[in-house]
Amino acid sequence: MPSVRNPQLNRHGELIHLLSLDQLPREIVTHILDTATNFVSVNDREVKKVPLLRGKSVFNLFFENSTRTRTTFDIAAKRLSADVFTLDIGRSSTSKGETLLDTVDNLSAMAADIFVVRHSQSGAPYLIAQHVAPHVHVVNAGDGRHSHPTQGLLDMYTIRHYKKDFSSLAVAIVGDVLHSRVARSDIHALKVLGCPDVRVVGPRTLVPGDFAAMGARVFHDLEEGIRDADVVIMLRLQNERMSGALLPSSQEYFKTFGLTPQRLRAARPDAIVMHPGPINRGVEIDSAVADGPQAVILSQVGFGIAVRMAVMAIVAGNEA
């Protein structure tokens, strides 16, 4: 049986869509991170623009609410000199029953070059990538529980910035792992980059044992799970994705799994604390930690612009 080609890559193995970090070669992940390094300095310039996407049209299709991802994609595309169009989903024809692919077809007829897609249904960006013309590129900005590849990449960029080398790190991902596309993307990326100790930590209802099949160690005690960790990635409780009572209450959750200064002492003294946002203070993280010296949460946001610039510049430069 012939092997099925990765839909993210062209026949030369070059990135044409970014849909997931699963099965992406290490060379491509590293290339994205290296390219992002070149864009970080753009933030410090008086004129914060480069001409790499001049004349290109980027359409942001966000079928789910977003602040950081939507805004940083918008900023990233504009800094690449692209023309940026953000569809108001609530006022678009999707509210009248237009299908996802019909929406894409109509926007493609308006000369779209890149679609940035966030959708509640896992696999929606894959569907679009299979449907669009060969010159159009699709970037997944989060699909259901499945994947959030640019968040995973900006998390890896942040870790590499502060810790340099993945080969000796212990990284703990804490919280609502069950519903987290960020956790899945981070685990894939950490394993690809050679991190030897990836942990997932949380209550049994939110951290099922099958994450061990992804190469992560599973813990149901916070302090045990983050002991001697170099990086602690906290996750938001995603109540909108939960069906049924998986937790007694957010207050009870904080008592057991909320990251406080006292509990953080179990990690290494120079451990960094990350969070994809939005933060629920007093639920998964104490304000003293979120605003403390070990938190690099705002750095993640800033690095996200450079990473998303890198992704769009790379895919736009490759042909199907």
N, C-alpha and C positions, 0 to 999 in steps of 0.2 A: 504494500500500500504506500503511495507517495505521501510524504509529510505535508501537512497543511501549512501554508505560509502564514506567518504572523501578519495580521491585517494592518498592523502599525508600520510595517516596514515595506519598502519597495524591493524589487528583485536584486538590488545591490546591497540590501541590508541596511539601508538608510531610513531614518525616521520620517514618515510622511503624515502620520497622525499620532497623537499621544492619547491613548485610551486607558492604559493600565500599566503599572510597573511590573506586573507579573510577566515573566518570560522575556523581559527586555534585557539584552546583553549588558554586562557590566561596562563595556566600552562606551555604550550610548549613554548610560546613566552618568558616567564620569565626564563624558563630553558635555552634557548639559550643565553639570556643576561647574566645570572649567569655563564654559562660555558665560555662565552667570557671573563669574568673578570679573569678567571684563566689563559687565554692565553695572556692577555695584558703584563704580566711580562716577557713572552718569548722574547719580543723585547729588553729587557734590559740585557739578558744573553750574555755571550761570545759566547756560542754555541746556536744558535737560532733554535733548533730542538727538537721535542718530537717524540716518536716512534709510535704514535697511528695509523698511516696509512702505516706503513712499509709493503712493499710487495703489496700494493694496487696501482692500476693504475687509474689516474684521466685524463680524456680527456676534454680539453677545446674546445668547438665548438662555435666560435663567428662569427655569420653570419652578425653582424653589427660591426661597428668600436667601439673601446673602448680603453681607457687608464687606468683609475683608476680601473674599475671593473675587467678587464682582468688581469692586473698586480697584483692586490691584491689577486685574486683567485690563481694565479700562485704561489705567495709567500706563501700564506696560505697553499696550498697543499704541497709545499716543506718543510715548517716548521713542517708539520705533518709527514714528511719522506715518502710521497707518490712518486711514479714515475709519472711525469707530461708530458703530450703530448698535444701540442697546434696545432690544425689543421690549416694549411694555406688555408683558404677557397678559396682564389683567384686562388690557384694552385691545388686545390683538384678536385676530379672527379665530384663534384657538378657543376663545370663550364662546364662539358661535358654533363650535363643533368641527372646525378644520383639523385634519389629522396632522401629526407631527411631520410626516414626510411631505405633505402638501405645503405646510408652512416652509419647510426647507427648500422645496422646489421653487416657491415664489421668491424667496430671498436669494436663491441662486440665480434666478433670472435678473436680479438687481446687481449682478456681478460680484457676488460674495467670493472672497478668497479663503477666509478662515472662519469657521464656526467654533465659538467657545460655548459649550453646552453643559448646563447643570440640570439634572432631571431626577425626579423621585423614583423612576423606574430603572432598575439595574439593566444595563445593556443598551439603553437608549443611544448613547454616543456611538456604539458599535453599529447599530442599525443605520444611523445617519452616515457613518463613514463608508458603509457598504453601498449606500445609495447615491452619494454625491458624485459629480464628475471627477475625473482623475486629477484635475488641477486644483481641486478644493481640498482643504485640510481641516481636520476636526480635532479639537482639544477638549478632553473631558475635564469639566470643572466640578465633578462629583456626580455619581449616579447611584441612587438608592443606597444599599449597604455595600455595594460592590467595590468601588474604587474612587480615590481622590488623588490622582497621580501628581499634580503639581504641588499639593500640600505635602505629599511624601517627599518630593524633591526638595522643597524649601526646608523641610525638617532636616533632611540629610545635609543640605548646605549649611544650616545653622550648626549642626553637630560637628561637621568638618571644620567650620570656622573656629569653634571653641576647643575642639578636642583633637583636631588634625588627622588622627589615624584611627580607622575603625577596627583594626585587627586585634586590639586588646580591650575593647570597650564592653561594659555591661550596660544594657539599655532596658529600662522597665517602662512598659506602657500600662497605665493604670486607669481603671474605671469601666465605662460602658463599652467594652470591647465588642460585645455581641452585635451592636447596631452600628459600629464605627467603621466607615469606609477608610478613614484616616489610619486606623490601626492596621488594617489589611495592607494598605499601601506602604506604611512604615515598615512593617514586617518584611514584605517583599524586598524593599530597598535595602534594609539592613543586612539581609541575608546575601543579596547580590554583592554588596560592598564589603562582605567578609567579616561582619560583626559576629563574634563567637558566642555571645551570651545575650539573647533576646528573651525578655520575660513579659508575660501578660499577667496583670494583677487585678483582682476584683472579686465581688461576690459570685458564688456559683451560678446564680441566675443570669449574670451578665458576662461571665467568662467561661464558656463551655470548654470542656477538655479537648475538643477537636482542634483547637488552635495549636496543640502540640504537633499535629501533622504538618503545620506550616513551618516547623522548626523552632517554635517558641516554648519556653518553660512556663508552666501555668502555676500561679500562686493565688491563694484565697485569703492571705493575711498580708496587709499592706507593708508592715515593717519588715517582715521576712522577704517580701517580694522586692523591696527596694534596697535591701541590705547591700552595702558596698557598690551600689550602682553609680555609674559615671553620668548617666543621663536619666532623668525622670520625665516622661511625657504624660501629662494628665489629660484626661478626656472628659468632655461634657456628658452629663446624663441626657440622653436623647429621648425625652418623654414623648415626643411626637411620633417616634417609631415604635414605641412599646405598645403591645396589646396585652392587657391584663396587668395585674399587680405584681411586678417583678421585684419591687422593693417596698418595705413597710412605709417609708417616707423619706424625703430628702434630708430631714434632720437626722434620722437614724443612720442614713448613708454617711453623712458627714462625721458622725461619731466614730464610725468604723473605718471608713476609707477616705475621709477628707485629709488632704495634705496640710499639716500644720508644721510650724517650725520644729516642734518637739519630734514629730515623726520623721521629718526630713533628716534629722541627725543620723538615722540609720544608713542613709546613703553616704557616699564619700564626701569629705569636707568641701571638695571643689566641684561637686556635682552641679550640673545645670538643670533647671526646671523649665519645661516647655509646655505649651498648650496651644491647640489650633484655634481656639476661640469659637464662639463667644464664651467667656468665663462666667461661671455661676459661683460668685463669691459666697463662701459659707456653705457650699454644697460639695463640690469636689476639691476646692482649694481655699485656704485661708488667705485673707488679704495680706497678711504679714509675709506670706510666701510669694504671692503673686506680685507684690510690689517690692520684694526683697532683693538682696544683692545677687542671689543665685538664679533669679528668674531672667530668662532671655526672650520673653514672650513678644515684646515689642520689636526686638531684633528680627524675630521670625517674620513679622509683617513686612518690615523693610526689605529683607532679603527676598520675600515673595515677589516683589516687583521685578527684581533682577532675574530670578528664576523663570518667571513667566515671559519676560522679554526673551530669554534664551530659548525657551521652548518654541515660541512663535517664530523667531528668527530662523531656527534650525528647520522646522517643518516646512516653512515657506520657501526655503532654499533647496528643497529636494523635490524631485519629480516622481510621480507614481510609476 
